[in-house]
Amino acid sequence: MALDNITIQKKLQATFGEAVVDFHEQHGMLVFEVSHEKAHDIIQFLKEDEEMGFNFLTDVCGVNYAEEVESRQLAVVYHLHNWFENVRVRIKTYLSIKNPVVDTVSDLYKSANWQERETYDFYGITFKGHPQLKRILNVDTMESFPLRKEHPMEDAGRTDKDDRFFGRTVHNC
């Protein structure tokens, strides 16, 4: 039997109940939200269950929803792919911006190592149990997380550029 989105949803709901919610499809891909406490268990199930077989982690990334309530301002998004059935899923888990911690999946997928380090580096999301969680692209002494919306987009002290040369309109009020 071919693996489809309805089968995946039913099996996840039967196994994890309310820890998986908000199922919908985007461009034919099943998208759903999981509790951050169960994220590792759910991803492990999707990988190791014979019927599911999501053997490839395509991506791990962070998102900052600055306008959301404090407990949902950061999210980790996982994209998994079952190569044999050519089925993909997107999993999202929300975290508090004051304590952004989720379990690592680098024990399940080796490719998560670098992707989780990058997400930590840019969003400050801690992946508990990660073997070497440290900055990967920014300098170690950097105190902020550049992709958080609270980070300033530019250095206000710069005097070497003129916004007119960058296609930005300068409004003099």
N, CA and C atoms as a LAMMPS dump frame, in Angstrom:
ITEM: TIMESTEP
0
ITEM: NUMBER OF ATOMS
519
ITEM: BOX BOUNDS ff ff ff
-5.0000000000000000e+02 5.0000000000000000e+02
-5.0000000000000000e+02 5.0000000000000000e+02
-5.0000000000000000e+02 5.0000000000000000e+02
ITEM: ATOMS id mol type element x y z
1 1 1 N 0.831 -1.179 0
2 1 2 C 0 0 0
3 1 3 C 0.878 1.246 0
4 2 1 N 0.55 2.198 -0.838
5 2 2 C 1.328 3.432 -0.951
6 2 3 C 1.096 4.325 0.265
7 3 1 N 2.142 4.95 0.699
8 3 2 C 2.065 5.856 1.84
9 3 3 C 1.477 7.186 1.383
10 4 1 N 0.431 7.635 2.062
11 4 2 C -0.175 8.916 1.717
12 4 3 C -0.376 9.759 2.98
13 5 1 N -0.757 11.012 2.784
14 5 2 C -0.884 11.955 3.899
15 5 3 C -1.944 11.531 4.911
16 6 1 N -3.028 10.944 4.447
17 6 2 C -4.099 10.514 5.361
18 6 3 C -3.593 9.388 6.259
19 7 1 N -2.872 8.441 5.68
20 7 2 C -2.309 7.331 6.457
21 7 3 C -1.339 7.855 7.509
22 8 1 N -0.469 8.782 7.117
23 8 2 C 0.511 9.353 8.056
24 8 3 C -0.21 10.053 9.197
25 9 1 N -1.193 10.88 8.867
26 9 2 C -1.931 11.625 9.895
27 9 3 C -2.634 10.684 10.87
28 10 1 N -3.335 9.699 10.348
29 10 2 C -4.066 8.762 11.22
30 10 3 C -3.128 7.998 12.143
31 11 1 N -1.994 7.564 11.601
32 11 2 C -1.058 6.78 12.411
33 11 3 C -0.414 7.661 13.497
34 12 1 N -0.086 8.91 13.151
35 12 2 C 0.478 9.824 14.147
36 12 3 C -0.531 10.144 15.239
37 13 1 N -1.77 10.403 14.862
38 13 2 C -2.802 10.707 15.857
39 13 3 C -3.069 9.513 16.756
40 14 1 N -3.079 8.31 16.185
41 14 2 C -3.31 7.108 16.983
42 14 3 C -2.16 6.849 17.952
43 15 1 N -0.95 7.173 17.544
44 15 2 C 0.229 6.894 18.367
45 15 3 C 0.524 7.998 19.378
46 16 1 N 0.352 9.265 18.967
47 16 2 C 0.786 10.377 19.816
48 16 3 C -0.342 11.29 20.298
49 17 1 N -1.555 11.071 19.861
50 17 2 C -2.705 11.829 20.347
51 17 3 C -2.565 13.328 20.16
52 18 1 N -2.726 14.058 21.253
53 18 2 C -2.728 15.522 21.205
54 18 3 C -1.337 16.143 21.074
55 19 1 N -0.304 15.325 21.023
56 19 2 C 1.046 15.862 20.827
57 19 3 C 1.278 16.26 19.374
58 20 1 N 0.378 15.844 18.472
59 20 2 C 0.431 16.245 17.06
60 20 3 C -0.901 16.903 16.703
61 21 1 N -0.825 18.128 16.183
62 21 2 C -2.04 18.902 15.9
63 21 3 C -1.872 19.703 14.611
64 22 1 N -2.936 20.381 14.24
65 22 2 C -2.94 21.333 13.126
66 22 3 C -2.448 20.718 11.818
67 23 1 N -3.011 19.577 11.459
68 23 2 C -2.658 18.931 10.192
69 23 3 C -3.277 19.701 9.033
70 24 1 N -2.499 19.924 8.003
71 24 2 C -3.006 20.49 6.753
72 24 3 C -2.004 20.173 5.639
73 25 1 N -2.421 20.4 4.424
74 25 2 C -1.543 20.15 3.28
75 25 3 C -1.131 21.46 2.643
76 26 1 N 0.123 21.545 2.266
77 26 2 C 0.644 22.658 1.483
78 26 3 C 1.398 22.066 0.31
79 27 1 N 0.951 22.378 -0.889
80 27 2 C 1.581 21.888 -2.107
81 27 3 C 1.735 20.363 -2.094
82 28 1 N 0.723 19.684 -1.551
83 28 2 C 0.734 18.225 -1.5
84 28 3 C 1.531 17.636 -0.355
85 29 1 N 2.181 18.476 0.441
86 29 2 C 3 18.01 1.559
87 29 3 C 2.191 18.112 2.855
88 30 1 N 2.221 17.07 3.664
89 30 2 C 1.563 17.098 4.957
90 30 3 C 2.374 17.964 5.909
91 31 1 N 1.696 18.909 6.548
92 31 2 C 2.323 19.833 7.488
93 31 3 C 1.589 19.676 8.807
94 32 1 N 2.333 19.618 9.904
95 32 2 C 1.679 19.518 11.208
96 32 3 C 2.592 20.061 12.297
97 33 1 N 1.977 20.311 13.438
98 33 2 C 2.687 20.862 14.591
99 33 3 C 2.803 19.783 15.654
100 34 1 N 3.949 19.757 16.339
101 34 2 C 4.166 18.803 17.435
102 34 3 C 4.608 19.565 18.674
103 35 1 N 4.336 18.98 19.827
104 35 2 C 4.815 19.604 21.064
105 35 3 C 6.332 19.428 21.134
106 36 1 N 7.016 20.444 21.643
107 36 2 C 8.477 20.348 21.667
108 36 3 C 8.965 19.229 22.587
109 37 1 N 8.154 18.853 23.572
110 37 2 C 8.545 17.763 24.465
111 37 3 C 8.552 16.412 23.748
112 38 1 N 7.731 16.275 22.712
113 38 2 C 7.601 15.002 21.998
114 38 3 C 8.242 15.016 20.614
115 39 1 N 8.853 16.12 20.224
116 39 2 C 9.389 16.25 18.865
117 39 3 C 10.349 15.105 18.516
118 40 1 N 11.28 14.808 19.391
119 40 2 C 12.259 13.751 19.126
120 40 3 C 11.562 12.408 18.949
121 41 1 N 10.633 12.078 19.844
122 41 2 C 9.934 10.792 19.774
123 41 3 C 9.138 10.659 18.478
124 42 1 N 8.491 11.739 18.066
125 42 2 C 7.679 11.708 16.848
126 42 3 C 8.558 11.55 15.614
127 43 1 N 9.665 12.286 15.576
128 43 2 C 10.586 12.173 14.435
129 43 3 C 11.223 10.783 14.406
130 44 1 N 11.556 10.259 15.57
131 44 2 C 12.107 8.897 15.628
132 44 3 C 11.08 7.879 15.113
133 45 1 N 9.826 8.048 15.492
134 45 2 C 8.764 7.169 15.006
135 45 3 C 8.659 7.256 13.482
136 46 1 N 8.672 8.477 12.945
137 46 2 C 8.565 8.647 11.489
138 46 3 C 9.739 8.007 10.758
139 47 1 N 10.89 7.992 11.393
140 47 2 C 12.061 7.374 10.758
141 47 3 C 12.045 5.855 10.885
142 48 1 N 11.746 5.349 12.077
143 48 2 C 11.959 3.932 12.361
144 48 3 C 10.755 3.036 12.121
145 49 1 N 9.548 3.587 12.091
146 49 2 C 8.369 2.769 11.822
147 49 3 C 8.442 2.233 10.388
148 50 1 N 8.196 0.935 10.216
149 50 2 C 8.324 0.303 8.895
150 50 3 C 7.442 0.95 7.848
151 51 1 N 6.226 1.298 8.223
152 51 2 C 5.299 1.885 7.255
153 51 3 C 5.662 3.337 6.927
154 52 1 N 6.188 4.071 7.914
155 52 2 C 6.516 5.481 7.707
156 52 3 C 7.812 5.629 6.906
157 53 1 N 8.928 5.171 7.434
158 53 2 C 10.194 5.109 6.706
159 53 3 C 10.762 6.438 6.213
160 54 1 N 10.647 7.496 7.019
161 54 2 C 11.22 8.782 6.612
162 54 3 C 12.723 8.746 6.89
163 55 1 N 13.45 8.298 5.894
164 55 2 C 14.867 7.988 6.041
165 55 3 C 15.801 9.163 5.778
166 56 1 N 15.262 10.326 5.425
167 56 2 C 16.139 11.451 5.084
168 56 3 C 15.627 12.737 5.72
169 57 1 N 16.508 13.404 6.432
170 57 2 C 16.209 14.722 6.998
171 57 3 C 16.692 15.759 5.991
172 58 1 N 15.758 16.42 5.342
173 58 2 C 16.102 17.402 4.321
174 58 3 C 16.587 18.698 4.933
175 59 1 N 15.921 19.128 6.02
176 59 2 C 16.249 20.439 6.566
177 59 3 C 15.792 20.566 8.008
178 60 1 N 16.559 21.337 8.768
179 60 2 C 16.171 21.818 10.094
180 60 3 C 16.441 23.306 10.066
181 61 1 N 15.456 24.099 10.433
182 61 2 C 15.671 25.543 10.448
183 61 3 C 14.844 26.189 11.546
184 62 1 N 15.15 27.426 11.831
185 62 2 C 14.415 28.191 12.825
186 62 3 C 13.585 29.275 12.171
187 63 1 N 12.566 29.731 12.901
188 63 2 C 11.726 30.837 12.465
189 63 3 C 11.422 31.681 13.693
190 64 1 N 11.457 32.988 13.525
191 64 2 C 11.096 33.899 14.607
192 64 3 C 9.788 34.597 14.246
193 65 1 N 8.758 34.305 15.03
194 65 2 C 7.453 34.955 14.865
195 65 3 C 7.342 36.029 15.942
196 66 1 N 7.895 37.192 15.678
197 66 2 C 8.007 38.243 16.689
198 66 3 C 6.659 38.743 17.183
199 67 1 N 5.626 38.65 16.37
200 67 2 C 4.305 39.163 16.742
201 67 3 C 3.492 38.17 17.574
202 68 1 N 3.961 36.943 17.695
203 68 2 C 3.228 35.921 18.452
204 68 3 C 3.43 36.105 19.957
205 69 1 N 2.653 35.371 20.74
206 69 2 C 2.836 35.377 22.196
207 69 3 C 4.196 34.779 22.51
208 70 1 N 4.71 35.114 23.677
209 70 2 C 6.073 34.736 24.069
210 70 3 C 6.343 33.239 23.906
211 71 1 N 5.365 32.396 24.199
212 71 2 C 5.569 30.943 24.151
213 71 3 C 5.604 30.38 22.731
214 72 1 N 5.291 31.218 21.722
215 72 2 C 5.278 30.751 20.331
216 72 3 C 6.101 31.667 19.411
217 73 1 N 7.057 32.394 19.976
218 73 2 C 7.827 33.32 19.157
219 73 3 C 8.926 32.65 18.344
220 74 1 N 9.391 31.507 18.788
221 74 2 C 10.403 30.771 18.014
222 74 3 C 9.834 29.416 17.619
223 75 1 N 10.272 28.94 16.469
224 75 2 C 9.856 27.609 16.011
225 75 3 C 11.035 26.911 15.363
226 76 1 N 11.026 25.6 15.466
227 76 2 C 11.963 24.769 14.717
228 76 3 C 11.124 24.018 13.692
229 77 1 N 11.593 24.03 12.447
230 77 2 C 10.882 23.368 11.355
231 77 3 C 11.776 22.262 10.807
232 78 1 N 11.195 21.074 10.718
233 78 2 C 11.901 19.902 10.19
234 78 3 C 11.219 19.478 8.895
235 79 1 N 12.007 19.134 7.891
236 79 2 C 11.483 18.55 6.649
237 79 3 C 12.062 17.146 6.53
238 80 1 N 11.173 16.162 6.454
239 80 2 C 11.592 14.765 6.313
240 80 3 C 11.118 14.232 4.967
241 81 1 N 11.874 13.265 4.436
242 81 2 C 11.564 12.701 3.118
243 81 3 C 11.684 11.181 3.183
244 82 1 N 10.657 10.508 2.721
245 82 2 C 10.701 9.064 2.527
246 82 3 C 11.065 8.859 1.056
247 83 1 N 12.3 8.478 0.798
248 83 2 C 12.783 8.329 -0.575
249 83 3 C 12.062 7.221 -1.339
250 84 1 N 11.72 6.156 -0.643
251 84 2 C 11.139 4.999 -1.322
252 84 3 C 9.743 5.288 -1.837
253 85 1 N 8.955 6.029 -1.058
254 85 2 C 7.585 6.37 -1.456
255 85 3 C 7.507 7.773 -2.054
256 86 1 N 8.615 8.506 -2.001
257 86 2 C 8.686 9.899 -2.446
258 86 3 C 7.613 10.759 -1.772
259 87 1 N 7.591 10.689 -0.441
260 87 2 C 6.645 11.449 0.365
261 87 3 C 7.445 12.344 1.301
262 88 1 N 6.979 13.571 1.439
263 88 2 C 7.645 14.532 2.327
264 88 3 C 6.668 15.03 3.381
265 89 1 N 7.202 15.385 4.547
266 89 2 C 6.396 16.018 5.595
267 89 3 C 7.164 17.197 6.171
268 90 1 N 6.406 18.173 6.656
269 90 2 C 6.993 19.32 7.363
270 90 3 C 6.447 19.294 8.78
271 91 1 N 7.354 19.36 9.745
272 91 2 C 6.999 19.314 11.155
273 91 3 C 7.451 20.625 11.8
274 92 1 N 6.552 21.228 12.555
275 92 2 C 6.894 22.481 13.213
276 92 3 C 6.636 22.341 14.71
277 93 1 N 7.588 22.813 15.505
278 93 2 C 7.398 22.853 16.953
279 93 3 C 7.731 24.252 17.443
280 94 1 N 6.863 24.789 18.285
281 94 2 C 7.032 26.15 18.807
282 94 3 C 7.744 26.126 20.145
283 95 1 N 8.538 27.185 20.37
284 95 2 C 9.314 27.303 21.606
285 95 3 C 9.16 28.698 22.182
286 96 1 N 9.333 28.782 23.476
287 96 2 C 9.325 30.075 24.144
288 96 3 C 10.624 30.806 23.829
289 97 1 N 10.517 32.084 23.545
290 97 2 C 11.733 32.855 23.255
291 97 3 C 12.595 33.008 24.503
292 98 1 N 11.999 32.839 25.686
293 98 2 C 12.761 32.957 26.933
294 98 3 C 13.509 31.68 27.279
295 99 1 N 13.063 30.546 26.753
296 99 2 C 13.73 29.271 27.029
297 99 3 C 13.591 28.355 25.805
298 100 1 N 14.29 28.692 24.715
299 100 2 C 14.132 27.921 23.48
300 100 3 C 14.97 26.647 23.474
301 101 1 N 14.387 25.566 24.005
302 101 2 C 15.11 24.296 24.114
303 101 3 C 14.258 23.179 23.524
304 102 1 N 14.885 22.354 22.691
305 102 2 C 14.253 21.17 22.126
306 102 3 C 15.33 20.092 22.027
307 103 1 N 14.929 18.836 22.077
308 103 2 C 15.902 17.746 21.979
309 103 3 C 16.512 17.683 20.58
310 104 1 N 17.778 17.334 20.528
311 104 2 C 18.463 17.159 19.25
312 104 3 C 17.909 15.943 18.512
313 105 1 N 17.992 15.978 17.199
314 105 2 C 17.703 14.776 16.396
315 105 3 C 18.969 14.312 15.69
316 106 1 N 20.13 14.832 16.134
317 106 2 C 21.396 14.43 15.507
318 106 3 C 21.735 12.975 15.802
319 107 1 N 21.103 12.391 16.82
320 107 2 C 21.296 10.967 17.069
321 107 3 C 20.511 10.117 16.062
322 108 1 N 19.507 10.721 15.425
323 108 2 C 18.696 10.016 14.42
324 108 3 C 19.219 10.253 13.005
325 109 1 N 19.598 11.487 12.735
326 109 2 C 20.086 11.881 11.409
327 109 3 C 21.404 12.643 11.593
328 110 1 N 22.469 12.127 11.054
329 110 2 C 23.773 12.789 11.191
330 110 3 C 23.772 14.185 10.569
331 111 1 N 22.978 14.388 9.527
332 111 2 C 22.928 15.697 8.867
333 111 3 C 22.365 16.782 9.781
334 112 1 N 21.665 16.397 10.838
335 112 2 C 21.101 17.383 11.764
336 112 3 C 22.197 18.118 12.534
337 113 1 N 23.37 17.532 12.648
338 113 2 C 24.444 18.144 13.421
339 113 3 C 24.716 19.57 12.956
340 114 1 N 25.034 19.731 11.707
341 114 2 C 25.361 21.055 11.17
342 114 3 C 24.126 21.94 11.155
343 115 1 N 22.971 21.398 10.769
344 115 2 C 21.747 22.191 10.658
345 115 3 C 21.293 22.724 12.017
346 116 1 N 21.42 21.926 13.06
347 116 2 C 21.067 22.391 14.398
348 116 3 C 22.062 23.439 14.897
349 117 1 N 23.326 23.264 14.566
350 117 2 C 24.314 24.275 14.956
351 117 3 C 24.018 25.606 14.275
352 118 1 N 23.649 25.571 13.009
353 118 2 C 23.308 26.792 12.29
354 118 3 C 22.068 27.456 12.905
355 119 1 N 21.066 26.663 13.244
356 119 2 C 19.846 27.194 13.858
357 119 3 C 20.16 27.799 15.221
358 120 1 N 21.008 27.148 15.991
359 120 2 C 21.447 27.713 17.274
360 120 3 C 22.175 29.039 17.038
361 121 1 N 23.073 29.052 16.082
362 121 2 C 23.893 30.216 15.797
363 121 3 C 23.057 31.437 15.437
364 122 1 N 22.011 31.254 14.653
365 122 2 C 21.234 32.388 14.166
366 122 3 C 19.996 32.707 14.996
367 123 1 N 19.454 31.722 15.727
368 123 2 C 18.222 31.954 16.492
369 123 3 C 18.383 31.745 17.99
370 124 1 N 19.468 31.147 18.441
371 124 2 C 19.659 30.905 19.866
372 124 3 C 18.844 29.736 20.392
373 125 1 N 18.408 28.852 19.52
374 125 2 C 17.639 27.681 19.939
375 125 3 C 18.623 26.603 20.386
376 126 1 N 18.446 26.113 21.604
377 126 2 C 19.327 25.096 22.162
378 126 3 C 18.771 23.713 21.844
379 127 1 N 19.623 22.86 21.287
380 127 2 C 19.254 21.486 20.976
381 127 3 C 19.881 20.595 22.037
382 128 1 N 19.067 20.236 23.02
383 128 2 C 19.528 19.461 24.168
384 128 3 C 20.054 18.101 23.713
385 129 1 N 21.256 17.766 24.143
386 129 2 C 21.873 16.494 23.783
387 129 3 C 22.733 16.55 22.526
388 130 1 N 22.83 17.726 21.919
389 130 2 C 23.656 17.867 20.713
390 130 3 C 25.122 17.649 21.09
391 131 1 N 25.891 16.912 20.273
392 131 2 C 27.272 16.58 20.651
393 131 3 C 28.248 17.756 20.64
394 132 1 N 27.957 18.835 19.922
395 132 2 C 28.895 19.954 19.857
396 132 3 C 28.156 21.243 19.495
397 133 1 N 27.226 21.642 20.336
398 133 2 C 26.398 22.807 20.029
399 133 3 C 27.178 24.087 20.312
400 134 1 N 27.72 24.657 19.248
401 134 2 C 28.413 25.938 19.33
402 134 3 C 28.229 26.658 18.008
403 135 1 N 28.562 27.912 17.976
404 135 2 C 28.387 28.69 16.746
405 135 3 C 29.177 28.053 15.612
406 136 1 N 28.594 28.16 14.409
407 136 2 C 29.227 27.523 13.259
408 136 3 C 29.603 28.543 12.187
409 137 1 N 28.886 29.664 12.09
410 137 2 C 29.157 30.666 11.059
411 137 3 C 29.532 32.029 11.639
412 138 1 N 29.001 32.357 12.797
413 138 2 C 29.319 33.636 13.438
414 138 3 C 30.447 33.45 14.442
415 139 1 N 31.039 34.539 14.854
416 139 2 C 32.148 34.465 15.803
417 139 3 C 31.642 34.012 17.168
418 140 1 N 32.47 33.275 17.869
419 140 2 C 32.087 32.728 19.172
420 140 3 C 31.732 33.803 20.192
421 141 1 N 32.319 34.985 20.066
422 141 2 C 32.092 36.042 21.045
423 141 3 C 30.803 36.83 20.797
424 142 1 N 30.122 36.548 19.716
425 142 2 C 28.877 37.26 19.404
426 142 3 C 27.831 36.957 20.476
427 143 1 N 27.173 38 20.976
428 143 2 C 26.216 37.828 22.063
429 143 3 C 24.767 37.794 21.597
430 144 1 N 24.497 38.176 20.367
431 144 2 C 23.123 38.197 19.876
432 144 3 C 22.923 37.098 18.837
433 145 1 N 21.682 36.956 18.402
434 145 2 C 21.338 35.957 17.397
435 145 3 C 20.75 36.693 16.203
436 146 1 N 21.497 36.794 15.098
437 146 2 C 21.185 37.726 14.018
438 146 3 C 19.872 37.522 13.274
439 147 1 N 19.254 36.346 13.313
440 147 2 C 17.993 36.185 12.604
441 147 3 C 16.769 36.36 13.501
442 148 1 N 17.004 36.677 14.755
443 148 2 C 15.879 37.059 15.606
444 148 3 C 15.463 38.477 15.238
445 149 1 N 14.204 38.724 15.27
446 149 2 C 13.685 40.031 14.858
447 149 3 C 14.087 41.142 15.829
448 150 1 N 14.587 40.78 17.005
449 150 2 C 15.041 41.78 17.964
450 150 3 C 16.447 42.296 17.626
451 151 1 N 17.136 41.597 16.736
452 151 2 C 18.485 41.992 16.339
453 151 3 C 18.39 43.155 15.361
454 152 1 N 19.17 44.223 15.553
455 152 2 C 19.098 45.353 14.617
456 152 3 C 19.557 44.933 13.222
457 153 1 N 18.853 45.423 12.21
458 153 2 C 19.198 45.039 10.836
459 153 3 C 20.513 45.641 10.387
460 154 1 N 20.816 46.821 10.869
461 154 2 C 22.047 47.479 10.456
462 154 3 C 22.674 48.187 11.644
463 155 1 N 23.909 48.471 11.52
464 155 2 C 24.625 49.233 12.528
465 155 3 C 24.218 50.697 12.39
466 156 1 N 23.559 51.224 13.415
467 156 2 C 23.07 52.601 13.359
468 156 3 C 24.212 53.61 13.271
469 157 1 N 25.408 53.199 13.636
470 157 2 C 26.541 54.118 13.613
471 157 3 C 27.247 54.22 12.277
472 158 1 N 26.786 53.479 11.286
473 158 2 C 27.464 53.511 9.983
474 158 3 C 27.303 54.874 9.321
475 159 1 N 28.392 55.363 8.817
476 159 2 C 28.363 56.634 8.092
477 159 3 C 28.858 56.467 6.664
478 160 1 N 29.219 55.249 6.29
479 160 2 C 29.833 55.01 4.987
480 160 3 C 28.842 54.619 3.899
481 161 1 N 27.548 54.689 4.175
482 161 2 C 26.606 54.339 3.119
483 161 3 C 25.467 55.353 3.074
484 162 1 N 24.932 55.484 1.908
485 162 2 C 23.826 56.395 1.668
486 162 3 C 22.66 55.557 1.162
487 163 1 N 21.524 55.561 1.881
488 163 2 C 20.379 54.723 1.512
489 163 3 C 19.925 54.931 0.074
490 164 1 N 20.112 56.102 -0.482
491 164 2 C 19.682 56.359 -1.855
492 164 3 C 20.373 55.442 -2.848
493 165 1 N 21.598 55.02 -2.551
494 165 2 C 22.349 54.162 -3.46
495 165 3 C 21.945 52.695 -3.362
496 166 1 N 21.087 52.361 -2.406
497 166 2 C 20.655 50.982 -2.203
498 166 3 C 19.177 50.798 -2.507
499 167 1 N 18.585 51.739 -3.228
500 167 2 C 17.193 51.631 -3.641
501 167 3 C 16.204 51.912 -2.54
502 168 1 N 16.678 52.507 -1.458
503 168 2 C 15.788 52.833 -0.355
504 168 3 C 15.412 54.283 -0.434
505 169 1 N 14.179 54.555 -0.211
506 169 2 C 13.707 55.92 -0.249
507 169 3 C 14.015 56.614 1.057
508 170 1 N 14.508 57.812 0.97
509 170 2 C 14.788 58.603 2.155
510 170 3 C 13.661 59.618 2.288
511 171 1 N 12.945 59.531 3.397
512 171 2 C 11.841 60.446 3.638
513 171 3 C 12.277 61.539 4.609
514 172 1 N 12.198 62.749 4.179
515 172 2 C 12.485 63.878 5.065
516 172 3 C 11.179 64.5 5.486
517 173 1 N 10.818 64.288 6.714
518 173 2 C 9.534 64.815 7.211
519 173 3 C 9.748 66.023 8.075
